[in-house]
């Protein structure tokens, strides 16, 4: 009988820990007036510059950077309206080293073939979160914080300059680092394709 009670308690504990995850997205800044691209409107090409801006105590930055790159590539590979894309690493580690809009447009104009869009992605956070205490006993999940600049090359215009905070988790949700590339891709979709926040 005691063994049976322990088994029931263990099963109940596992069900509780599995929790129910939900996705929340907060975006600030000069948001996009229209999606990055529209299906059926012709396929476009994109030149993507990206780099991390980790906090000083960031754990395993190399692992997170590899996951971020996989997530970026996955987003563009899976996009039905992107014909070609190229991903390049931003030089250095500080925001001051990110090229200006004019410099980015010049780089895009010199590229062959010339892309339709230039996107700058600065990754501030990418990883699991776990909070233990009041009011929730256990609350966790993963979060992604991105700063994005989107330029339209043909019109030489800025289309977005936003900061996006994407979170997937909830009470009794415990996640590790295995989903980080998918989380990165989902955060990009939420920022660039309105209506794609669900994970």
C-alpha positions in Angstrom: 0.0 0.0 0.0 2.8 2.4 0.9 4.6 1.6 -2.4 1.3 2.4 -4.3 0.9 5.7 -2.4 4.5 6.7 -3.3 4.0 5.8 -6.9 0.8 8.0 -7.0 2.6 10.9 -5.3 5.5 10.6 -7.7 3.2 10.6 -10.7 1.3 13.6 -9.4 4.6 15.5 -8.8 5.7 14.8 -12.4 2.4 16.0 -13.8 2.7 19.2 -11.8 6.2 19.8 -12.8 5.3 19.4 -16.5 3.2 22.6 -16.1 1.5 24.4 -18.9 3.7 26.7 -21.0 2.4 29.8 -22.8 4.2 32.4 -24.9 4.4 36.2 -24.2 5.9 38.8 -26.5 6.7 42.4 -25.5 8.0 44.7 -28.3 9.1 48.3 -27.9 10.6 50.8 -30.3 9.7 51.7 -33.9 7.7 48.5 -34.8 7.0 47.2 -38.3 4.0 48.6 -40.1 3.8 45.4 -42.2 5.3 41.9 -42.0 8.9 41.3 -43.0 7.6 39.7 -46.2 4.2 38.5 -47.5 3.5 35.1 -49.0 2.3 35.5 -52.6 4.0 38.9 -53.0 7.2 37.5 -54.6 10.2 36.0 -52.9 12.9 38.3 -51.6 16.5 38.0 -50.5 18.0 39.1 -47.2 21.4 40.0 -45.8 21.5 39.3 -42.1 24.1 40.7 -39.6 24.0 39.3 -36.1 25.9 39.3 -32.9 25.5 38.7 -29.2 25.6 41.3 -26.4 25.7 39.1 -23.3 25.7 40.3 -19.8 29.0 39.9 -18.0 28.0 36.8 -16.0 26.5 35.0 -19.0 26.9 31.2 -18.7 28.1 29.1 -21.7 28.1 32.0 -24.3 29.6 29.8 -27.1 26.8 27.3 -26.7 24.1 30.0 -26.8 25.7 31.7 -29.8 25.7 28.4 -31.7 22.0 28.0 -30.8 21.2 31.6 -31.9 22.9 31.0 -35.3 20.9 27.8 -35.9 17.7 29.6 -34.9 18.4 32.5 -37.3 19.2 30.1 -40.2 16.1 28.0 -39.4 13.8 31.0 -39.5 15.0 32.1 -42.9 15.2 28.5 -44.3 11.6 27.9 -43.2 10.2 31.2 -44.6 8.0 30.7 -47.6 8.8 34.2 -49.0 12.6 34.2 -48.7 14.4 33.0 -51.8 18.0 33.7 -50.6 19.7 34.8 -47.4 23.2 35.3 -46.2 24.1 35.5 -42.5 27.2 37.4 -41.4 28.6 37.9 -37.9 28.8 41.5 -36.6 32.4 42.6 -35.8 33.3 43.0 -32.2 31.1 42.7 -29.1 29.7 46.2 -28.4 26.7 48.1 -29.8 29.0 51.0 -30.8 30.5 48.7 -33.4 27.2 47.9 -35.2 27.3 49.7 -38.6 25.0 52.7 -39.3 22.0 52.4 -41.6 23.9 54.1 -44.3 26.9 51.8 -44.0 24.6 48.7 -44.0 22.8 50.0 -47.2 26.2 50.5 -48.8 27.2 47.0 -47.9 24.0 45.7 -49.3 24.3 47.7 -52.6 27.8 46.3 -53.1 26.6 42.7 -52.6 26.0 40.4 -55.6 23.2 39.7 -56.0 21.9 42.8 -54.2 19.4 41.8 -51.4 16.0 43.3 -50.9 16.3 43.6 -47.1 19.1 44.1 -44.5 18.4 42.8 -41.0 20.5 43.4 -37.9 20.0 41.1 -35.0 21.6 41.8 -31.6 21.0 38.9 -29.1 20.8 40.2 -25.5 19.4 37.0 -23.8 18.9 33.5 -24.9 18.4 30.8 -22.3 16.3 29.1 -19.6 14.8 30.9 -16.7 13.7 29.5 -13.3 12.2 31.3 -10.4 11.4 29.6 -7.1 9.4 31.2 -4.4 6.3 33.4 -3.8 3.8 33.7 -5.4 4.6 30.7 -7.6 6.4 27.7 -6.2 8.2 27.1 -9.4 8.0 29.2 -12.5 10.3 28.7 -15.5 10.7 28.5 -19.2 13.0 30.1 -21.7 13.4 33.7 -22.9 14.9 35.6 -25.8 15.7 39.3 -25.9 16.5 40.7 -29.3 17.2 44.1 -30.8 16.3 44.3 -34.5 16.9 46.8 -37.2 15.3 46.2 -40.6 16.2 48.2 -43.7 14.6 48.1 -47.2 17.3 48.3 -49.7 15.4 49.4 -52.9 13.9 52.4 -51.0 16.9 52.9 -48.7 14.5 53.2 -45.8 14.3 51.9 -42.2 11.3 49.6 -41.7 11.8 48.7 -38.0 14.0 49.4 -35.0 12.6 47.3 -32.1 13.5 45.4 -29.0 11.6 42.1 -28.5 11.3 40.2 -25.3 10.0 36.7 -26.0 9.1 34.3 -23.2 7.8 30.7 -23.2 7.0 29.1 -19.9 4.8 29.3 -16.9 4.1 27.9 -13.4 5.7 24.5 -12.9 7.5 24.7 -16.3 11.1 23.6 -16.2 13.1 23.9 -19.5 16.7 23.4 -20.3 18.9 24.6 -23.2 17.8 22.0 -25.8 15.0 24.2 -27.3 17.1 27.4 -27.6 17.5 27.2 -31.4 13.7 26.8 -31.8 13.1 29.5 -29.3 15.4 31.9 -31.3 13.5 31.1 -34.5 10.1 31.6 -32.8 11.2 35.0 -31.3 12.3 36.2 -34.8 9.0 35.0 -36.2 7.1 36.9 -33.4 9.0 40.1 -34.1 9.0 40.0 -38.0 5.8 38.2 -38.8 2.9 39.5 -36.7 0.6 36.7 -35.6 3.4 34.2 -35.2 4.0 34.6 -31.4 2.7 31.1 -30.5 5.4 28.5 -29.8 
